Amino acid sequence: MKHDPVFRIPRCPVPSLRPGDPLDISAYESFFLRYADDECASCPRAPSPMRLKLEHTMRVLAYTRIIAREEGLAPLAARACLLAALLHDIARFEQYRIWGTFRDQASCDHAALGEELLRGGCVLDGEPDIRGCVLAAVGAHNRRDLPQGMAPLARLAAGVVRDADRIDIMRVIRDHLDGRTSGTPDVVVPFPDDPALFSPEVIRSVLEKRACSYAELKSANDFRLLAAGWFYLMGCPASRRICAGEGCATALIEGLPAPYAEARDQLLSDIRTAGQAV
């Protein structure tokens, strides 16, 4: 008999009162670290993939702090972005515990599950002004396009988190494709590493600086170009500067073969320009 998964709703050991500094979310960070430790300790599977997701979350939070500061966001808006960044992948632990994978197609929509878990718990009960926006940002952060009708603050938080998330995912993809994280299941590139295979639609989407469906991908090289092309989808100038400075987008595509030459060269040029911006 098939049973519905049993989800562990995160309860709230965080204070209901905000600190004097709205950018201080240390109480939430402590909660998240305890929650992750509990999930790792109770998971019957090898906990290393969960640890990788924890490390990813903390890097996304760090990038979000930089973006919020460089973009000069108002304190309440910056706080919403930081909380959304910290909590954006909270469902990854349940996803791996239950299904043993981080592939949404083989398990669940981790963003939607994250929003559901947070709505069912009390983690954000001390944030009445921004709770709904943080929840909406968590639930939408993995969408190809953000939903129409999102509140302005929710859209801002989702956009900043998407930028920070993509910056770090570029690094993860680079490390995986370059063999630096061989054997880790947190990144799956289900496309053949065959230089003879390429997708004109992926190339066209980068030349036109727009999103492209994963369904159009034919090879690992397509995946490299698509991921680096996220540079064009970043909404904040600070995000593009950080992306350029990290060098992961450049590393993904600088060795791409002839069919990608036009898109590769255009993207490399635009990344260099962003890196030189003050």
N, C-alpha and C positions, 0 to 999 in steps of 0.2 A: 504494500500500500504506500502510495506517495504522500508525504507529509509536506505541508508548507514550512519553509525555513523559519526557525525561531531566532528573531533578532533581539539583540541586547541593546535596549535603549539607553544611551548615555545619560546618567543622572548628573545632578549639578552640585559639585563640591566647590563652586566658585562663589565669592562674595556677591551679594546683591547690590552693594554700593560701589560706585565707580571710584577709582583713585583720583587724586587731584589732577594728574596728567592724563588726558583722554587717550594718549598714545601708549599708555602703559597697560598692556593686556597680559601681564605676567601671571596673574591668577588663572587666566584661561590657558596659557601655555602650560602651567603646572597641571591643570586638569587634563589637558590633552596628552601630556607625557604619561600621566598615571593611567589614563584610559588605554593608550597604546601598549604600555607595559602589561596591563591586565589581559588585553587581548592576545598578546604574544605568549604570555605565560599559560593561558588556558587553551590555546589552539593546538589541536592534535597534529597539525602539519608542521613542517620545518618553519621556524619563525623568521628566517632571514629575509624573505620577500616583504614581510610586514615591516621589518627594520628599514629596508630600503624606502618604503613608502613614508615612514616617519622622517627619514633624512630628507626626502624630497619635499615633504610638507614644510620643514623648517627652512629649506632653501627658498621655497616659494614665498614664505613669510618674509624672509630677509630681502628678497627682491621687491616685494610689495612695499616694505618700509622705505626703500630707496626711491621707488617710483612716487609714492605719496609725498615724500619730502621734496623731490625735485620738481614735481608738478604743483607744489604749493597748495595742496588740498586743505580745506578747512578741517579743524580738529574732529568734528563729528563724522565727516565724510571719510577722513583717514582712518578713524576707528572702525567704521563699517568695513572698509577695505581690509584692514588687518584681521578682523575677526573672520571675514569670509575666506581670507587666505589660509588662516590656521585651520578652519573647519572644512575646507573645500573637498578634501578627500577622506573625511572621517568614516565614510562607509566602506572604504577599501579594506578595512580590517574584517568587517563582517563578510564582505564579498569573498575574501580569501579563506576565511574560516569555514564558510559554508560550501563554496564551489571550488576552492583550490585554484582559482585563476583571477587575474585582473582584467581579463577580456570581457568587456560588457556584452559583446555579442553572444558569449557562451554562458552568461550568468545573469546579470541585471544591469540596469542603468545606475551606475554608482552615484551619479550626481542626484538623481531623483531619490534614491534610497537615502542618501545623506540628508537631504531636506526632510524626508519622512522621519528619520531617526531624531533629528533635532527638534522637529515639531512635536514629537511624542515625548521628548524629555523636557528638562527645565534648564538646560545649559544657558540659554539666552534670556531667561526671565528677568534678569537684572538690566536688560537693555531695551526698555519699551520704545524708545525713540527710533531704534534702528533694527530691532529684531526681525521685522518682516522683510526689510531690505537685505539683510544678511542671509536669511533663509532663501529668498528668491535668487540671490547671487550664487549660493551653493548649488541650488537646483538647476541653474542654467549654465554653469561654467563650462560644461563640455559640449554644449550645443554648437553646431556649425554656424548658426545665426542666432543671435539673442532674440527672444520672443518679442513681438510687438506689444506695446502697452505697458512695458515695465516702468515702474516708478523711476524718476531720474537718478535717485541715489542708488537704487538697486542696479540699474544699468551701469552706473559708474563703477560700483564695487565689482560687479561681474566682469566688466571690461578690464579693470586693473588686474584682477586675479587671473583672467585668461592670459593676459600679457606675461605675467610673472610665471605662470604655469608653463607656457610655451617656451619661455627662455630656458627653463630647467629641463623640459622634455627634450629640447634640442640636444642638450648635453647628454642626456640619458640615451637617446637614439644614436648619437655619435659614438658613445662608449660601447654600445651594444654592437653596432655594425663594424666597429674597428676591433672587436674582440676583447675589449677591456673588461667587459662584464660577462664573459662567456659562461653559459649555463644558468644564468639568473632568469627566472620566468616572468619578471615584472615587465619586460619589454618583449613583444612578439612582433616580428616583421615577417608576416606570412606571404612573402613574395620572393620569387627566385632571384638570386644574385647573378643575373644573366645580362651582360652589356648589350646583347642584341635586342633585348626587349625594352620598349619605351612607349610611353603614352603621349600622343600629340595633345590630348586634352589637358594633361597635367602641365605640359610645357606652355600651352596657350594661357592657362589660368595664371601662371606666374608672370608671363609677359603682360597680362592684363591686370595684374595686381589684385586678384580676387580669389575667393575660396574655391576649392575643388573637392568633389566627392571622392571618398576612399574607393568607391566602386570603379573609378577610372584608373586606379593604380595597376600596373602590370609587373613591376620589378622593384628590387631594392633601390635602384637608382631613382626611380619615380618617387619612392618614399623619401629619399634624401632631399630631392628637389621640393617636394610638397612641404616637408617639415621646415626647410630653410625659408620657403616662401611665406611662412607665418609672419616673417618680418613685416611684410606688407599689410598684414591684418592687425598689427598692433596699433591701438588707438592713441597711445601717449608717446610724445616725442622722447620722453625719458626712457620708455621701454625700448625704443629702437636704438637709443644710444647704448643702453646696457647690453642689448643683444649684440650690437656690433663689437663692444668692448670684450665680451666673453669669448668671441671667436668661434663659437660652436657652429653657427650657421655657415660661416666661411669654410670651416673644416668639412662640413657635410658635402659641399658642392664643388669645391675648387678642383677636384679630380674627375668631375663628370665628363663623359666622352662627347664626341662631336654632335650627336643629335640634340644635346642640351645646350650647345654653345651659346646661342643667343640669349636664352633665359638665364643661363649661368653667369654670363658676363654682365648682363644688365643688373642682376641681383647683387653680384659682388661689388659692382660700382656703387650701387645705392647703399649697400652696407658700409662701404668705406666712407661715403659722404656723411652718413649718420654718425659714424665714429669720430669724425672730425668736427662735428657740430659742438658749439659751446653752449 
